[in-house]
Amino acid sequence: MLRRMTILEDMPADELVRLVNQEMPFGRFKGQRLLELPEPYVVWFKNQGFPPGKLGERLAVIYEIKVNGLEPLLRPLLKDK
């Protein structure tokens, strides 16, 4: 649990805002913000392997957020579409 907390604590606030507001660029949930992706979809990525690059890094953080029940704390960071 300490490692998971460190991920969020070490992340600059502006990066956290970008993370939760980034839209999924492909697939069934294309256009949906990462924080709003269904947890089973994010878990599927965890099991299959996250995509390379920034998207994969962000999905890995979203996974940790969702499985640890932190999503409600980050919902206020979502911007209006």
C-alpha positions as CSV (number, residue, x, y, z in Angstrom):
1,M,0.0,0.0,0.0
2,L,2.9,2.4,0.7
3,R,4.0,2.2,-2.9
4,R,0.6,3.0,-4.2
5,M,0.3,6.0,-2.1
6,T,3.7,7.2,-3.2
7,I,2.6,7.1,-6.9
8,L,-0.1,9.7,-6.2
9,E,1.9,11.7,-3.6
10,D,4.8,12.1,-6.0
11,M,2.7,13.1,-9.0
12,P,2.5,16.8,-9.7
13,A,-1.1,18.1,-9.4
14,D,-1.2,19.2,-13.1
15,E,-0.2,15.7,-14.2
16,L,-2.9,14.2,-12.0
17,V,-5.5,16.5,-13.6
18,R,-4.2,15.4,-17.1
19,L,-4.3,11.8,-16.1
20,V,-7.9,11.7,-15.0
21,N,-9.1,13.8,-18.0
22,Q,-7.2,12.0,-20.7
23,E,-9.5,10.3,-23.2
24,M,-9.1,6.7,-24.2
25,P,-7.8,7.0,-27.8
26,F,-9.0,3.6,-29.1
27,G,-11.2,0.6,-28.5
28,R,-14.6,0.1,-27.1
29,F,-14.4,3.1,-24.8
30,K,-12.7,5.5,-27.2
31,G,-13.3,9.0,-26.1
32,Q,-14.1,8.1,-22.5
33,R,-11.9,9.7,-19.8
34,L,-9.5,7.3,-18.1
35,L,-11.0,7.8,-14.7
36,E,-14.4,6.9,-16.1
37,L,-13.3,3.6,-17.7
38,P,-15.1,0.6,-16.2
39,E,-12.8,-1.2,-13.6
40,P,-13.1,-4.6,-15.4
41,Y,-11.7,-2.9,-18.6
42,V,-8.7,-1.5,-16.7
43,V,-8.2,-4.9,-15.0
44,W,-8.2,-6.5,-18.4
45,F,-5.4,-4.2,-19.5
46,K,-3.5,-5.1,-16.3
47,N,-3.8,-8.8,-17.1
48,Q,-3.0,-8.4,-20.9
49,G,-0.3,-5.8,-20.5
50,F,-0.7,-2.0,-20.6
51,P,0.1,-0.3,-23.9
52,P,3.5,1.2,-24.2
53,G,4.3,4.9,-23.5
54,K,2.4,7.5,-21.5
55,L,-1.0,5.9,-22.0
56,G,0.2,2.7,-20.5
57,E,1.8,4.5,-17.6
58,R,-1.4,6.4,-17.0
59,L,-3.6,3.3,-17.2
60,A,-1.4,1.6,-14.7
61,V,-2.0,4.5,-12.3
62,I,-5.7,4.4,-13.0
63,Y,-5.7,0.7,-12.2
64,E,-4.2,1.4,-8.8
65,I,-6.7,4.2,-8.2
66,K,-9.6,2.0,-9.0
67,V,-8.6,-1.2,-7.1
68,N,-7.8,0.9,-4.0
69,G,-11.2,2.7,-4.1
70,L,-9.6,6.2,-4.6
71,E,-11.8,7.1,-7.6
72,P,-14.3,9.3,-5.6
73,L,-11.4,11.4,-4.3
74,L,-10.3,12.2,-7.9
75,R,-13.7,12.8,-9.4
76,P,-13.6,16.6,-8.5
77,L,-10.6,16.9,-10.9
78,L,-12.7,16.0,-13.9
79,K,-13.3,18.9,-16.2
80,D,-16.5,19.5,-18.1
81,K,-16.5,18.1,-21.5
